[in-house]
Amino acid sequence: MGSQIAHELESAKARIKELVSLVEHHRFLYYVLDRPEISDGEFDKLFHELEDLEKRFPELKDPNSPTEKVGAAPSTEFKEVRHRTAMLSLANAMDEGDLDRWGDRLKRSVSDGDDKEVALGYVCELKIDGLSIGLTYEEGRFVQGATRGNGTVGEDVTLNLKTIADLPAKLKPLEIDAEGLPTFCAGAGAAVEQRLPALLEVRGEVYMSVSSFTELNRGLTEANDSPFANPRNAASGSLRQKNPRITAKRNLSLWTYLAYLEDPVIQQPRSQFECMKMLEVMGFPVEPNRFLADSILEIKDYCRRWSEERHGLNYQTDGVVIKLNDRRLWEELGATSHSPRWAVAFKYPPEEANTILEDILFEVGRTGAVTPVAVLTPVLLAGTTVKRASLHNADQIERLGLRLGDTVVVRKAGEIIPEILSVIVEKRKEESKPFVYPSACPECDTTLIRIEEEVVLRCPNTYGCRAQKERRLKHFVGKEAMNIEGVGEVLVEQLVKADLVDNAADFYKLSFEQLVSLERMGEKSARNVLKEIEGSKERPLAALLFGLGIRHVGATVAELIASHFGSIDRVMEASAEQISEIEGVGTVIAEAVVDYFSQPQNRELIETLKELGLKMEDASPSSADAGEAPAQVFAGKTFVVTGTLSNMDRKQAETAIKMRGGKATSSVSKKTDYLVVGESPGSKLAKAEQLGVTVVNESQFLAMLES
Ligand code: IVH
């Protein structure tokens, strides 16, 4: 009889345990993921069965039983978790010298004072800038996840981790040989069985992709909430939520990089490289750019290569983690209280820094576009001092919620010009006020206009605004235009100020006396300048067309138009339809050309230039030469252009890419190096982000064209 009661009690205990986990699991699916897998009726049945058993066996009832939290959404309690294996930090290598010293030290320890050269293998992994996490799997099921905490004890964030799509809830079994070694390992025999490890501890990094971060901050700003300073903070804030429903909405991601396996049959692979393979085979996300290096030299190459290439990824990395590949040496070498001796973190110099937004200046371009530039308290960033950052347009000022005096996070990544990533709202001074965009031109005080469908503001005072005039003249003498060497930006400003030059034709009317009367202008320089100006009369038609500064007409388009029409007269007579017949020239450009030549001032300018002896036609239209071809800076790079650009159309952008040696294709794939996005980019952007393709906006693209 007694043994029957004992048996009944045993099976009730097991069933209660099972029901508790089932109820918790389904409650999580229902409340947090909004993805129930069973009907309400089925759930109620499980719940009542649990209640009944708890009533019959009150001594077996868990005080934390889900029956105590009727109808409550699961909530994270941040219970303390003691890590089975301490979660250590890493020693840092700040430069290549540190890497050499680390390598030497390793070799000395491993060779045991022996003089023999030891050959060691190393795994290089990108150092993900997120927050480290420890995951526990029992019999292939995710049972617990915890933050690092102080390395020994962390916080239980299991429920929040369960919302991360990358995190496998159930693992795929391993195929092992007769010795218990996974079959993909070096020296393994044929598969004899499939098995899940009894216990698996995994270490990894939870992070937020750059695109999810941008998206999240946009939403927060729109809702008048404070945006996060960077993706790392956003990931940390999102993972440490009491309500996992919020975490679930944050789109967190995961990379895993360490495995500690305990099982009576399965053997832990002997190398770190194979352990990463094992993680992958079992269904974990593992960063794909890892590399097996044979020497410190190869490690340095990898670090150098990724110091640039990492900017093309959709997640932030702040260095490279180098681990000894042979795990048997890990135990031999051991760890200090802070970090293991078998690994080191090579750190890239920080590319983000906090500084103060001192002012927002407005620059008036040659077409009247008024663009904001942030003036920053100078700050050292990735080896250079940054004083200014581009702000692209009014939308960005609004999106970031910028105010003068704000502490801002500036970022400089790769070749991309510095930009303001976010505002640290907590540091905002109480008296600060929202930034008001100017309504009048900062140069000539004319009321600014916003042309429909364009984000930029424009000063409509085309001929009266001194800033526009100066910009136009500087553009006219520029390298790709009339290429008048000796007439630089400063001289143009001097000439305008002295009222000697008002339009492009005035350059050709300058006298020796007028030039030498200018400050810092010697006789020799004056003579040189005159010679240069005279020489520019021979520049090809395309150079002149470009130099006129017609809206949307870049060097490439100017060349297309020049070689099609052959003379300025024919261009001036052409209709928009005729111009847009040229392959690579769209209607927007064609209309801009017609519009330019319909204005009396411009026709007059052309007439004057003609009288002054400028060459207005090409000998043979097909052999037109617009000066030197641009440098092949995009050689080997593949671009996709999507969305509406404001300074050019897609065809123009593609021609500009091709002229610089790049390839322009229409669909985004793994082979794409850059996606250039204009307004309303559509699905290509999402695809690029998913594939980790570098995304550049129009101003960044323009900067690349100019580089
Ligand atoms: S190994 C005991 N591998 O960097 C070895 N860590 O600065 C511990 N991290 O706490 C970690 N990417 O949060 C390792 N591929 C990687 C990593 C990585 C990022 C983080 C991790 C660690 C910190 C040390």
Residues whose N, C-alpha, C, O or C-beta is under 5 A from the ligand:
A	BS01	IVH	L88 S89 L90 E125 L126 K127 I128 L131 S132 E205 Y257 V321 P340 A345
